[in-house]
Amino acid sequence: MSKLPLIEGVLKYVKENNINFAMPGHKNGEGFLATIEGKEFMDNLIHFDITEVDGVDNLHNAEGIIKEASELLSQLYGSEKSYFLVNGSTSGNMIMVFSSFEEGDKVIIDRNCHKSIFNGIIMRKLKPIYIENIIDKKFNAPFSINMEHFFQCIKENSDAKGIILTYPNYYGVCCPLDMVIKEAKKYNMKVLVDSAHGAHFGMNPSLPESAVKLGADMVVVSSHKTLPSFTQTSFLHVNNKEDIDKVDFYFSSFSSTSPSYLFLCSMDYARYYLSEFGYESYNRLINVMEKYKHKINKIEGINIVDKNYVQSEYGYDLDITRYVLSLDKGHNSNLLLSYLRKNKIQCEMSDTFNCILIFSPFNTEEQFKHLYEVLEKCDLSKLKDKSVDLVNNHIPKSIISPYEALDMKKKKVELNEAVGNICGENITPYPPGIPVIMMGELIDKEVIDMLKYYKEHGLDIIGLHGEEINIIEND
């Protein structure tokens, strides 16, 4: 057994996967080495691990350098007030939910939201109304919310207090957020946006517009996903002046009382890099990406999701700083992910049809060239395996609110015996990560058929216990 399993294990991983097309955005530290200021930060790294002593301000009562850095962050993104989050976007999502809504409020929510949003809804005791996601048949992936269903939901639930959306989703697809916000204002609804993958949005005209600039009431972005900052760092942006006092309270409630200055300083650097070099650095990245996208698309059996396709088919936008590598039907992208790792390329994730690679300005042209050469040499016949067609969306009928279901007595029953009962647990296949059924919803035959289909095709299903499912016991 190793004396230092974590240290040795991480170093081994980094050496074996030296081309990073996954998070974090600093790409093995290259984002910090790109500037004199970043190098100085790295050279003095250990000295930044301090606590809240006189002279370095206090995150929970910022009056000095943290306040100054936060104001610079707010100016860059164009918010009324911005916050540094040391507990990740999960804490930001909780802050948004708790400061925007009261117990019992009805909210309209993207069915493909992050689990922290679902957890926040339970903890805040809200009543969710879910919006369907479009499943694109060509790429077999969720392509954000179904706008037709959104308009139906908002019309039928005009008493809802707000809307919670993901922008962009994992595949980089962005719904027409401007239309959502415009419609929400007609009903005096707040719009909260989990934009974890969109910290770089709005910094270059080739990128989707920032949810902050589009007028969302509150927006959370994960700086660590695409920018040069440490993992677990995020920004919260608030446009709604009325809720700032509440946000201040819940910010302190969901933030550590011992915040990492390593995290805070890395976020300040990420903000600095964007403001000084963002436009030009993303120009360079996009030019290189486009060059190699055309090359990769010429490889038989491999196709990259294209912005023109997303716009022409759905009228949606696409974050072009990622590749969604799609294989022809009959091939499995999980096998492609393994093949790339054997060639020292780490991707973000894969499903059975697609392999997702996330880039930042710190990925070099040499790395893209290596990716192309590795893909060109790939024997696709070795990647043949069963792939899973995503089943059409079906949102079961809600019987009781999730927070009520959480505290009720539950028992496990066989899948075939579950029809007609109320589900006692959120059940989500990965991929695509969209819940088939949520706690408090009615288990119908279509739900059981979907779960059986995904099980037969070997997908991981969170919340399912072998052949059994948790149901709420009848009184």
C-alpha positions as CSV (number, residue, x, y, z in Angstrom):
1,M,0.0,0.0,0.0
2,S,1.2,3.5,-0.9
3,K,2.2,5.9,1.9
4,L,0.7,8.8,-0.1
5,P,-2.0,7.3,-2.3
6,L,-3.6,10.6,-3.2
7,I,-0.5,12.4,-4.2
8,E,1.1,9.4,-6.0
9,G,-2.2,8.6,-7.7
10,V,-2.9,12.1,-9.0
11,L,0.7,12.5,-10.3
12,K,0.4,9.1,-12.1
13,Y,-2.8,10.2,-13.7
14,V,-1.4,13.6,-14.9
15,K,1.7,11.9,-16.4
16,E,-0.5,9.3,-18.3
17,N,-3.0,11.9,-19.6
18,N,-0.9,14.9,-20.4
19,I,-3.2,16.4,-23.0
20,N,-6.2,17.7,-21.0
21,F,-9.4,18.3,-23.0
22,A,-11.4,18.2,-19.8
23,M,-11.9,20.5,-16.8
24,P,-10.3,22.5,-15.2
25,G,-9.8,25.3,-17.6
26,H,-6.2,26.1,-16.6
27,K,-5.2,22.9,-18.4
28,N,-2.6,21.4,-16.1
29,G,-1.5,24.9,-14.9
30,E,-0.8,26.3,-18.4
31,G,-3.3,29.1,-17.8
32,F,-1.3,30.4,-14.9
33,L,2.0,30.1,-16.8
34,A,0.6,32.1,-19.7
35,T,1.2,35.5,-18.0
36,I,3.8,37.2,-15.8
37,E,1.1,37.7,-13.1
38,G,0.1,34.0,-13.3
39,K,3.6,32.8,-12.9
40,E,4.1,35.1,-9.9
41,F,1.0,33.6,-8.4
42,M,2.3,30.0,-8.9
43,D,5.8,30.9,-7.7
44,N,4.3,32.1,-4.4
45,L,1.4,29.6,-4.2
46,I,2.0,28.4,-0.7
47,H,2.1,32.0,0.7
48,F,-1.5,32.5,-0.5
49,D,-2.7,29.7,1.9
50,I,-3.7,32.1,4.7
51,T,-6.7,32.7,6.8
52,E,-8.8,35.9,7.4
53,V,-6.3,38.0,9.4
54,D,-5.9,41.8,9.5
55,G,-4.9,43.2,6.2
56,V,-6.4,40.6,3.8
57,D,-10.1,41.4,4.3
58,N,-13.0,39.0,5.2
59,L,-15.1,37.2,2.6
60,H,-18.2,37.5,4.9
61,N,-17.7,41.2,5.5
62,A,-15.7,42.4,2.5
63,E,-14.5,46.0,2.9
64,G,-11.0,45.8,1.5
65,I,-9.2,43.8,-1.2
66,I,-12.0,41.2,-1.5
67,K,-14.6,44.0,-2.0
68,E,-12.3,45.6,-4.6
69,A,-11.8,42.3,-6.5
70,S,-15.6,41.6,-6.4
71,E,-16.3,45.0,-7.9
72,L,-13.9,44.4,-10.7
73,L,-15.6,41.0,-11.3
74,S,-19.0,42.8,-11.4
75,Q,-17.8,45.4,-13.9
76,L,-16.4,42.7,-16.2
77,Y,-19.7,40.7,-16.3
78,G,-22.0,43.7,-16.0
79,S,-23.9,42.6,-12.9
80,E,-25.3,44.7,-10.0
81,K,-23.2,42.6,-7.6
82,S,-20.9,39.6,-8.0
83,Y,-19.6,37.1,-5.5
84,F,-16.6,34.7,-5.3
85,L,-17.8,31.2,-4.4
86,V,-15.4,28.9,-2.7
87,N,-17.9,26.1,-2.4
88,G,-18.5,25.7,-6.1
89,S,-21.5,26.3,-8.2
90,T,-23.5,24.0,-5.9
91,S,-23.4,26.6,-3.2
92,G,-24.3,29.3,-5.8
93,N,-27.4,27.3,-6.9
94,M,-28.5,27.0,-3.3
95,I,-28.0,30.7,-2.8
96,M,-30.1,31.5,-5.9
97,V,-32.9,29.2,-4.9
98,F,-33.1,30.2,-1.2
99,S,-32.9,34.0,-1.8
100,S,-35.4,34.1,-4.7
101,F,-38.2,31.9,-3.4
102,E,-40.3,31.2,-0.3
103,E,-41.5,27.9,1.0
104,G,-44.4,26.6,-1.1
105,D,-43.6,28.6,-4.2
106,K,-44.2,27.0,-7.6
107,V,-41.2,27.1,-9.9
108,I,-40.7,26.1,-13.6
109,I,-37.5,24.1,-14.0
110,D,-35.4,22.5,-16.7
111,R,-35.7,18.7,-16.3
112,N,-32.0,18.5,-17.1
113,C,-30.8,20.8,-14.2
114,H,-27.9,19.9,-12.0
115,K,-28.8,17.8,-9.0
116,S,-27.9,20.7,-6.7
117,I,-31.0,22.5,-8.1
118,F,-33.2,19.5,-7.4
119,N,-31.7,19.3,-3.9
120,G,-32.3,23.1,-3.4
121,I,-35.9,22.7,-4.4
122,I,-36.4,20.0,-1.8
123,M,-34.7,21.9,0.9
124,R,-36.6,25.1,0.1
125,K,-39.8,23.1,-0.1
126,L,-40.8,24.3,-3.6
127,K,-43.3,22.9,-6.0
128,P,-41.5,22.2,-9.3
129,I,-43.0,22.2,-12.8
130,Y,-40.7,20.5,-15.3
131,I,-39.8,21.5,-18.8
132,E,-39.1,18.7,-21.3
133,N,-35.7,18.5,-23.1
134,I,-35.4,18.0,-26.9
135,I,-33.7,14.8,-27.8
136,D,-31.9,15.2,-31.0
137,K,-32.1,12.0,-33.1
138,K,-29.1,12.6,-35.3
139,F,-26.6,13.0,-32.4
140,N,-28.8,11.2,-29.8
141,A,-28.3,13.8,-27.2
142,P,-30.4,16.3,-25.2
143,F,-30.4,19.7,-27.0
144,S,-31.7,21.9,-24.2
145,I,-35.3,22.7,-23.3
146,N,-38.3,22.3,-25.7
147,M,-39.4,25.9,-26.2
148,E,-42.9,24.8,-27.2
149,H,-43.3,22.9,-24.0
150,F,-41.8,25.9,-22.1
151,F,-44.5,28.3,-23.5
152,Q,-47.1,25.7,-22.5
153,C,-45.8,25.4,-19.0
154,I,-45.6,29.1,-18.4
155,K,-49.1,29.6,-19.7
156,E,-50.6,26.9,-17.6
157,N,-48.6,27.9,-14.5
158,S,-48.8,31.7,-14.6
159,D,-48.8,31.7,-10.8
160,A,-45.2,30.3,-10.7
161,K,-42.7,32.6,-9.0
162,G,-39.7,31.8,-11.3
163,I,-37.9,29.8,-13.9
164,I,-34.6,27.9,-13.4
165,L,-32.6,26.9,-16.5
166,T,-29.3,25.4,-17.5
167,Y,-27.4,27.5,-20.1
168,P,-25.5,25.8,-21.7
169,N,-26.0,22.1,-21.2
170,Y,-23.1,19.6,-21.2
171,Y,-23.2,19.4,-24.9
172,G,-22.8,23.2,-25.2
173,V,-26.3,23.8,-26.5
174,C,-27.9,27.1,-25.4
175,C,-31.6,27.7,-25.5
176,P,-32.9,31.1,-26.6
177,L,-32.5,32.6,-23.2
178,D,-33.5,36.1,-24.4
179,M,-36.9,34.7,-25.3
180,V,-37.3,32.9,-22.0
181,I,-36.5,36.1,-20.1
182,K,-38.8,38.2,-22.2
183,E,-41.7,35.8,-21.6
184,A,-40.9,35.5,-17.9
185,K,-41.1,39.3,-17.4
186,K,-44.7,39.2,-18.7
187,Y,-45.6,37.1,-15.7
188,N,-43.3,38.9,-13.2
189,M,-41.3,35.7,-12.8
190,K,-37.6,35.6,-11.8
191,V,-35.1,33.8,-14.1
192,L,-32.3,31.9,-12.4
193,V,-29.6,30.4,-14.6
194,D,-27.1,27.7,-13.9
195,S,-24.5,28.7,-16.4
196,A,-21.7,26.6,-14.9
197,H,-20.2,25.8,-18.3
198,G,-20.5,29.4,-19.5
199,A,-18.0,31.5,-17.5
200,H,-16.4,32.6,-20.7
201,F,-19.6,33.6,-22.5
202,G,-19.9,37.1,-23.8
203,M,-16.1,37.6,-23.9
204,N,-15.9,37.2,-27.7
205,P,-18.6,37.7,-30.4
206,S,-18.2,34.1,-31.6
207,L,-19.3,32.9,-28.2
208,P,-22.9,32.8,-26.9
209,E,-24.0,35.9,-25.0
210,S,-23.6,35.9,-21.2
211,A,-26.8,35.1,-19.2
212,V,-25.9,38.2,-17.1
213,K,-26.0,40.5,-20.1
214,L,-29.2,38.9,-21.3
215,G,-30.9,40.0,-18.1
216,A,-31.3,36.9,-16.0
217,D,-32.0,37.8,-12.3
218,M,-29.2,35.6,-11.0
219,V,-26.5,33.6,-12.7
220,V,-24.0,31.1,-11.4
221,V,-20.9,30.2,-13.5
222,S,-18.1,27.8,-12.7
223,S,-14.9,29.7,-13.3
224,H,-12.9,26.4,-12.9
225,K,-14.6,24.7,-15.8
226,T,-13.4,27.0,-18.6
227,L,-11.2,29.6,-17.0
228,P,-7.7,29.6,-15.3
229,S,-8.8,29.1,-11.7
230,F,-8.8,26.2,-9.2
231,T,-11.4,23.4,-9.1
232,Q,-14.3,24.3,-6.7
233,T,-14.3,28.0,-7.7
234,S,-17.3,29.8,-9.1
235,F,-18.9,33.2,-9.5
236,L,-22.4,34.3,-8.6
237,H,-23.8,37.3,-10.5
238,V,-26.9,39.2,-9.3
239,N,-28.9,41.6,-11.5
240,N,-31.9,41.8,-9.2
241,K,-31.2,44.7,-6.7
242,E,-34.3,43.8,-4.6
243,D,-32.8,40.4,-3.5
244,I,-29.2,41.5,-2.8
245,D,-29.8,41.6,1.0
246,K,-31.1,38.1,1.0
247,V,-28.3,37.0,-1.3
248,D,-25.8,38.4,1.2
249,F,-27.4,36.4,4.0
250,Y,-27.6,33.1,2.1
251,F,-24.1,33.7,0.7
252,S,-22.8,33.6,4.3
253,S,-25.0,30.6,5.1
254,F,-23.8,28.4,2.2
255,S,-20.1,29.5,2.2
256,S,-17.3,28.2,4.4
257,T,-16.3,30.4,7.3
258,S,-12.7,29.5,6.5
259,P,-12.6,30.3,2.7
260,S,-9.5,29.4,0.8
261,Y,-7.4,32.3,-0.3
262,L,-5.8,30.0,-2.8
263,F,-9.3,29.8,-4.4
264,L,-10.0,33.5,-4.0
265,C,-6.8,34.5,-5.6
266,S,-7.1,32.1,-8.5
267,M,-10.6,33.5,-9.2
268,D,-9.2,37.0,-9.2
269,Y,-6.6,35.9,-11.7
270,A,-9.2,34.3,-13.9
271,R,-11.1,37.6,-13.9
272,Y,-7.9,39.5,-14.7
273,Y,-7.0,37.1,-17.6
274,L,-10.5,37.5,-19.2
275,S,-10.5,41.2,-18.9
276,E,-6.9,41.6,-20.3
277,F,-6.6,38.7,-22.8
278,G,-10.1,37.2,-23.2
279,Y,-11.0,38.5,-26.6
280,E,-7.8,37.7,-28.4
281,S,-7.1,34.4,-26.7
282,Y,-10.6,33.1,-27.7
283,N,-10.0,34.3,-31.2
284,R,-6.9,32.2,-31.4
285,L,-8.6,29.2,-29.8
286,I,-11.6,29.3,-32.1
287,N,-9.4,29.6,-35.2
288,V,-7.4,26.5,-34.3
289,M,-10.6,24.6,-33.3
290,E,-12.3,25.4,-36.7
291,K,-9.2,24.3,-38.6
292,Y,-9.1,20.9,-36.9
293,K,-12.8,20.5,-36.9
294,H,-12.8,20.5,-40.7
295,K,-10.0,18.0,-40.7
296,I,-11.7,15.7,-38.2
297,N,-15.1,15.8,-40.0
298,K,-13.4,14.3,-43.1
299,I,-12.6,11.2,-41.1
300,E,-15.2,8.6,-42.1
301,G,-17.5,7.6,-39.2
302,I,-16.8,10.7,-37.0
303,N,-18.7,13.9,-37.0
304,I,-18.5,17.0,-34.8
305,V,-21.8,18.7,-33.7
306,D,-21.9,21.9,-35.7
307,K,-23.3,25.3,-34.7
308,N,-25.0,25.7,-38.1
309,Y,-26.9,22.5,-37.5
310,V,-28.1,23.5,-34.0
311,Q,-29.2,26.9,-35.3
312,S,-31.0,25.7,-38.4
313,E,-32.7,22.7,-36.7
314,Y,-33.8,24.4,-33.5
315,G,-32.8,28.1,-33.5
316,Y,-30.5,27.5,-30.6
317,D,-26.9,28.6,-30.1
318,L,-23.8,26.5,-29.5
319,D,-20.7,27.0,-27.5
320,I,-18.0,26.3,-30.1
321,T,-15.2,26.0,-27.5
322,R,-15.9,22.2,-27.2
323,Y,-16.1,19.3,-29.5
324,V,-18.9,16.8,-29.4
325,L,-17.4,13.9,-31.3
326,S,-20.2,11.8,-32.6
327,L,-19.7,8.3,-34.0
328,D,-21.8,6.5,-36.6
329,K,-24.5,4.3,-35.2
330,G,-23.3,0.9,-34.3
331,H,-20.2,2.3,-32.6
332,N,-19.8,3.2,-28.9
333,S,-18.2,6.4,-27.8
334,N,-17.3,5.0,-24.4
335,L,-14.8,2.9,-26.3
336,L,-13.5,6.0,-28.1
337,L,-13.0,7.6,-24.8
338,S,-10.8,4.7,-23.7
339,Y,-8.9,4.7,-26.9
340,L,-8.1,8.4,-26.5
341,R,-7.0,8.0,-23.0
342,K,-4.5,5.3,-24.1
343,N,-3.1,7.9,-26.4
344,K,-2.6,10.4,-23.5
345,I,-5.8,12.4,-24.3
346,Q,-8.2,13.0,-21.5
347,C,-11.8,13.9,-22.5
348,E,-14.5,15.4,-20.3
349,M,-17.1,12.6,-20.7
350,S,-18.8,10.2,-23.1
351,D,-22.1,8.7,-23.7
352,T,-22.7,5.8,-26.1
353,F,-22.9,8.1,-29.2
354,N,-20.8,11.1,-28.3
355,C,-17.5,12.0,-26.7
356,I,-17.2,15.5,-25.3
357,L,-14.0,17.5,-25.2
358,I,-13.8,20.9,-23.4
359,F,-11.2,23.4,-24.5
360,S,-9.7,26.7,-23.2
361,P,-7.2,29.2,-24.6
362,F,-4.4,27.1,-23.0
363,N,-4.8,24.1,-25.3
364,T,-2.2,24.4,-28.0
365,E,-2.3,23.7,-31.7
366,E,0.1,20.8,-31.2
367,Q,-2.5,19.2,-28.9
368,F,-5.2,19.6,-31.6
369,K,-2.9,18.2,-34.2
370,H,-2.2,15.2,-31.9
371,L,-5.9,14.7,-31.4
372,Y,-6.5,14.7,-35.2
373,E,-3.7,12.2,-35.8
374,V,-4.9,9.9,-33.1
375,L,-8.5,10.0,-34.5
376,E,-7.3,9.5,-38.1
377,K,-5.4,6.3,-37.0
378,C,-8.4,5.0,-35.0
379,D,-9.7,1.6,-36.3
380,L,-13.4,2.3,-35.9
381,S,-14.2,-1.4,-36.4
382,K,-12.7,-1.9,-32.9
383,L,-15.3,0.6,-31.5
384,K,-18.3,-1.4,-32.7
385,D,-20.7,-2.1,-29.9
386,K,-24.3,-1.6,-29.0
387,S,-25.3,2.0,-28.6
388,V,-28.3,3.2,-26.7
389,D,-31.0,5.3,-28.3
390,L,-32.4,7.9,-25.9
391,V,-36.0,7.4,-25.3
392,N,-38.4,10.2,-26.0
393,N,-39.1,12.5,-23.0
394,H,-41.9,11.6,-20.7
395,I,-42.5,13.5,-17.5
396,P,-44.7,11.5,-15.1
397,K,-47.6,13.0,-13.2
398,S,-46.6,14.8,-10.0
399,I,-48.7,13.5,-7.0
400,I,-46.9,15.1,-4.1
401,S,-44.0,17.6,-3.8
402,P,-40.5,16.2,-3.6
403,Y,-39.9,17.7,-0.1
404,E,-43.0,15.8,1.1
405,A,-41.9,12.6,-0.5
406,L,-38.5,12.9,1.1
407,D,-39.8,12.3,4.7
408,M,-42.3,9.6,3.9
409,K,-41.8,5.9,4.6
410,K,-40.6,3.9,1.7
411,K,-40.1,0.4,0.6
412,K,-38.5,-1.5,-2.3
413,V,-40.6,-3.4,-4.7
414,E,-39.9,-5.2,-8.0
415,L,-40.1,-3.0,-11.1
416,N,-43.0,-5.1,-12.5
417,E,-45.0,-4.4,-9.2
418,A,-44.3,-0.6,-9.1
419,V,-46.9,0.7,-11.6
420,G,-49.5,2.9,-9.9
421,N,-47.3,3.7,-6.9
422,I,-45.6,7.0,-6.1
423,C,-41.8,7.0,-6.6
424,G,-39.7,7.5,-3.4
425,E,-36.4,8.4,-5.1
426,N,-35.0,10.3,-8.0
427,I,-34.0,7.9,-10.8
428,T,-31.5,9.1,-13.4
429,P,-29.7,7.2,-16.1
430,Y,-26.2,8.3,-17.1
431,P,-26.1,9.3,-19.8
432,P,-27.9,11.5,-20.5
433,G,-28.5,12.6,-16.9
434,I,-32.1,13.6,-17.3
435,P,-34.3,12.0,-14.5
436,V,-36.7,9.4,-15.8
437,I,-38.8,9.9,-12.7
438,M,-38.5,12.1,-9.6
439,M,-39.6,11.4,-6.0
440,G,-43.3,12.2,-5.6
441,E,-44.2,11.3,-9.2
442,L,-46.5,8.5,-10.3
443,I,-44.8,5.4,-11.7
444,D,-46.6,4.4,-14.9
445,K,-45.9,1.7,-17.5
446,E,-43.9,4.1,-19.7
447,V,-41.5,4.8,-16.8
448,I,-41.0,1.1,-16.2
449,D,-40.5,0.4,-19.9
450,M,-37.8,3.1,-20.1
451,L,-36.0,1.8,-17.0
452,K,-36.0,-1.7,-18.4
453,Y,-34.7,-0.5,-21.7
454,Y,-31.8,1.4,-20.2
455,K,-31.0,-1.5,-17.9
456,E,-30.9,-4.0,-20.8
457,H,-28.4,-1.7,-22.6
458,G,-26.1,-1.4,-19.6
459,L,-26.6,2.2,-18.6
460,D,-25.8,3.2,-15.0
461,I,-29.1,4.2,-13.4
462,I,-28.7,6.2,-10.2
463,G,-31.6,5.5,-7.7
464,L,-32.5,2.0,-9.0
465,H,-31.6,-0.9,-6.8
466,G,-31.0,-3.9,-9.0
467,E,-34.5,-4.9,-10.2
468,E,-36.1,-3.0,-7.4
469,I,-37.4,0.6,-7.0
470,N,-38.2,2.7,-4.0
471,I,-41.9,3.5,-3.6
472,I,-43.8,5.5,-0.9
473,E,-45.7,3.2,1.4
474,N,-49.5,3.6,1.5
475,D,-51.0,4.6,4.8
